[in-house]
Amino acid sequence: MSKKKKMSSDKQSNQKDKLRMEPWISMRSGVIIIAITSIGMAVLTAIQAVPAMGWVEGILWGLLFGALIWVIFFGMNFLNRFLRR
């Protein structure tokens, strides 16, 4: 009976190792993707906002939306590290 218990605990530990999540892209690639996304979001938002609000306010809205992409990225990164200790 002890052999069965030992084998079942080995199977459980192997299953837990398989369930660990590996990152599917590196942190460097993620930062590059977020940089491109935030610049694109800032430009697109500014292009849409400038005719309606003027140059200064339109550019500020674009910068705000571009910065919010970074806030979301680092906030989720912090939350993930906090929950997966």
Number of C-alpha atoms within 10 A of each C-alpha: 5 7 8 9 10 11 11 12 12 12 12 12 12 11 11 10 10 10 9 8 7 7 7 7 8 8 10 9 10 13 14 11 11 16 16 13 15 21 17 15 20 23 19 14 20 25 15 14 19 17 10 10 13 11 13 12 14 21 20 16 19 25 18 16 21 24 17 15 18 16 12 11 15 13 12 12 11 11 11 11 10 9 7 6 5
